[in-house]
């Protein structure tokens, strides 16, 4: 796939502090790339350099084949949607889009068509004539995304677009991002919600202390830390004997019991369940419930950074 965004050894210092340390990443056409990191890890500084709002001390950013720098014409290939909503509350949704569209150089029938397309994409086609001050927080964020899409950018940069929104708007935003990626747009997405990254991101980069410490698909990242599934069984009977049988099964690393429960650590928890149920029946153990807790991006993030994403 053709890269739309390329960051090569991107570095930025503030005094003695290295905020971004030789970060290299690429985002291709039709790819949604999630950039995750604790507060202060370097995400915002990286985004500012990507968007040409801040010059790197060394390294380079290329967008759609053009070098990026403050004032560069390559900025026209980016749609930047900041975390803070940048709209005029006393104007209608359509008037806001008309204003931003004219800033992008759009006029006449082209602008009217793009406004209609964007309102439909963000689910506000029936609210275009209403003032933004009457909108919910989620609706404002959806319109904020729409403003960044008017000029059909090659790269859309979304900085935590779902913070503080209602579940309906959050779902609509994630669906919109998925639609844009499927249509071929490159998306750089930062979030504090791990489940969002797992849902919409094709690849994820984890940044910590200014360094990109891991990168890959969600599945690749989970496999990288070699975490095991946890199988939790609520059961009755001779659980100690049952646990001993489970401990001898292929793929089981550990089997313990506590207060009517059996806890297994295994490489493939879901694939193990049929054998576990058969062993329970042979052992005269009644299994009331079974739950498989699989490793996820949160597990990876804790392993690599030592902190939860939202701390």
ROLO-377601 format. One record per residue (C-alpha): residue in one letter; x, z, y. Coordinates in steps of 0.001 Angstrom, whole numbers, padded with zeros to 6 digits, always signed. Last residue first. Layout:
<pts>
AXZY;...
</pts>
This chain:
<pts>
X-003801+034289+006945;X-006011+031237+006358;X-003623+029357+004078;X-002803+032399+001967;X+000833+033484+002030;X+003945+033362-000156;X+004716+029829+001009;X+005315+027899-002218;X+003422+029975-004791;X+000600+030858-002402;X+000140+027182-001528;X+000210+026104-005170;X-002416+028659-006174;X-004577+027634-003202;X-004145+024036-004294;X-005770+024845-007624;X-004990+026645-010880;X-007920+026749-013336;X-010142+029761-013906;X-012046+029209-017141;X-015085+031417-017660;X-016749+032516-020879;X-019914+034540-021401;X-021638+036711-023993;X-019159+036139-026836;X-020145+038078-029984;X-017225+038924-032224;X-017642+038773-036003;X-014064+037556-036436;X-015103+034164-037864;X-017538+033664-034990;X-014914+034644-032418;X-012403+032256-033982;X-014897+029379-033699;X-015554+030258-030065;X-011820+030337-029322;X-011229+027005-031085;X-014011+025365-029052;X-012674+026970-025820;X-009065+025737-025980;X-009671+022379-024288;X-011166+024195-021318;X-008240+026592-021006;X-005468+024041-021257;X-002031+025670-020825;X-003251+029152-021690;X-003520+032700-020377;X-006261+034608-022203;X-008257+037622-021082;X-010676+039333-023458;X-013375+041531-021969;X-015368+044548-023094;X-013350+047056-021091;X-009924+045368-021031;X-008324+043110-023653;X-005160+040971-023607;X-004069+037533-024848;X-000919+035747-023629;X+000747+032347-023740;X-001950+030453-025636;X-001105+026773-026179;X-001257+026877-029974;X-003278+029844-031206;X-001555+033043-032328;X-002637+035023-029260;X-006246+034121-030036;X-006066+035904-033403;X-004552+039003-031768;X-007282+038913-029105;X-009923+038938-031856;X-008277+041930-033523;X-008255+043834-030220;X-011801+042692-029417;X-013372+044228-032496;X-016960+043613-031436;X-018505+042647-028100;X-017598+039907-025628;X-017061+038873-022001;X-014387+036187-022091;X-012025+035260-019251;X-009795+032213-019755;X-006975+031896-017211;X-005384+028483-016855;X-001616+028220-016525;X+000572+027475-013494;X+003395+024978-013878;X+004172+024878-010148;X+004516+021103-010237;X+001318+020544-012221;X-000752+021889-009310;X+001126+019649-006891;X+000635+016576-009069;X-003110+017210-009366;X-003510+017643-005603;X-001607+014372-005103;X+001928+014767-003846;X+004139+016585-001375;X+006066+019845-001301;X+008304+021859+001040;X+007935+019744+004178;X+010061+021881+006464;X+009120+023429+009816;X+008947+026997+008519;X+006383+025823+005955;X+004805+022378+005528;X+002705+021409+002518;X+001984+017691+002183;X-001161+016528+000417;X-002146+013192-001087;X-005471+011463-001703;X-007239+014054+000431;X-011041+014296+000396;X-012174+017073-001957;X-008950+018992-002657;X-008104+019051+001047;X-011590+020277+001872;X-011386+022995-000809;X-008222+024305+000827;X-009950+025059+004101;X-007500+025664+006932;X-007381+021950+007706;X-005118+019166+008882;X-005980+015518+008226;X-003934+012354+008781;X-006230+009423+008017;X-005328+005772+007355;X-008370+003511+007640;X-009139+001113+004799;X-012935+001265+004479;X-012674+003856+001689;X-010683+006057+004053;X-013359+005777+006725;X-016127+006590+004236;X-014272+009683+002985;X-013806+010876+006556;X-017513+010372+007254;X-018480+012283+004097;X-016231+015155+005172;X-017848+015221+008606;X-021379+015130+007176;X-020631+017999+004779;X-019236+020059+007635;X-022275+019214+009731;X-024626+020496+007026;X-022491+023589+006335;X-022491+024693+010012;X-019320+024271+012048;X-016751+026898+013013;X-013647+024891+012141;X-014638+021525+010645;X-012308+019160+012524;X-009062+021009+011782;X-006857+018478+013608;X-008011+014975+012675;X-005601+012082+013264;X-007131+008643+012644;X-004648+005800+012123;X-005387+002067+012457;X-007721+002792+015356;X-011115+001097+015692;X-011448+001469+019468;X-014505+003702+019238;X-013153+005935+016454;X-011780+008841+018504;X-015071+009231+020370;X-016885+009397+017024;X-014764+012329+015946;X-015884+014233+019052;X-019468+013227+018255;X-019128+014932+014879;X-017577+017964+016528;X-020436+018165+019006;X-022981+017943+016176;X-021280+020823+014383;X-021287+023034+017460;X-024994+022411+017937;X-026090+019901+020554;X-028138+020670+023691;X-025061+020601+025955;X-024310+017126+024552;X-027241+015694+026446;X-029656+013608+024419;X-029832+009809+024449;X-027711+009303+021338;X-029698+011732+019194;X-031287+009299+016688;X-027987+007577+015882;X-026231+010933+015447;X-025088+010718+011823;X-021361+010322+012477;X-021318+006716+011237;X-024571+005784+012998;X-023332+007035+016351;X-020073+005135+015780;X-021775+001825+015003;X-024122+002091+017998;X-021230+002923+020323;X-019192+000024+018895;X-022031-002433+019524;X-022514-001268+023095;X-018768-001504+023742;X-018552-005052+022391;X-021671-006070+024331;X-020154-005058+027660;X-016742-003428+027891;X-014000-001764+025855;X-010701-000972+027589;X-009971+002251+025697;X-010913+004248+028798;X-014127+002216+028831;X-014887+003464+025345;X-014329+007043+026417;X-016971+006756+029144;X-019422+004816+026958;X-019001+007384+024199;X-019838+010207+026568;X-022822+008287+027924;X-024119+007700+024391;X-023890+011382+023523;X-025631+012299+026755;X-023699+013700+029702;X-023891+017290+030981;X-021731+018563+028104;X-018762+016257+028830;X-016717+016044+025636;X-013284+017145+024407;X-014068+019536+021520;X-010964+021627+020791;X-009504+020882+017356;X-008142+017591+018624;X-009418+014175+017469;X-006699+011549+017931;X-007529+007903+017220;X-004242+006083+016972;X-003384+002366+017225;X-003485+002484+021045;X-000658+005054+020910;X+001618+002231+019753;X+001716+001100+023399;X+004299+003869+023925;X+003742+006348+026775;X+005405+009231+024920;X+007113+007685+021891;X+006011+005805+018768;X+007800+002823+017304;X+005505-000028+016203;X+004896-001079+012582;X+001351+000238+012391;X+002584+003591+013688;X+006301+004411+013491;X+007672+007878+014193;X+011397+008545+014444;X+014083+011138+013806;X+015799+013295+016356;X+014837+015572+019232;X+011284+014327+018844;X+009248+013316+021910;X+005884+014996+022422;X+002464+013483+023109;X+003252+010326+021168;X+000502+010913+018603;X+002923+011500+015709;X+004996+013812+017915;X+001946+015902+018795;X+000907+015970+015144;X+004302+017299+014053;X+004196+019999+016734;X+000719+021026+015564;X+001753+021233+011908;X+005005+023151+012473;X+004549+026237+010268;X+003293+028437+013106;X+000019+029194+011339;X+000415+028545+007630;X+000668+024952+006381;X-001325+021986+005201;X-001048+018301+006117;X-003689+016356+004183;X-003181+012610+003825;X-006244+010370+003547;X-005211+006912+002391;X-007010+003631+003107;X-003902+002069+004628;X-000864+004199+003872;X+000365+007514+005220;X+004094+008227+005068;X+006152+011418+005318;X+009580+012658+006363;X+010017+015996+008133;X+013605+016706+009213;X+012932+020252+010496;X+009945+020783+012769;X+009771+023959+014884;X+013512+024658+014880;X+013885+027713+017100;X+017013+028034+019260;X+015332+026567+022322;X+012263+024731+021155;X+013499+022319+018523;X+011975+019120+017118;X+012944+017086+014070;X+011348+014087+012327;X+013511+012881+009441;X+011486+009635+009270;X+007750+009763+009977;X+005914+006614+008905;X+002251+005994+009641;X+000396+002808+008720;X+002240+002309+005436;X+001179-000818+003515;X+000000+000000+000000;
</pts>
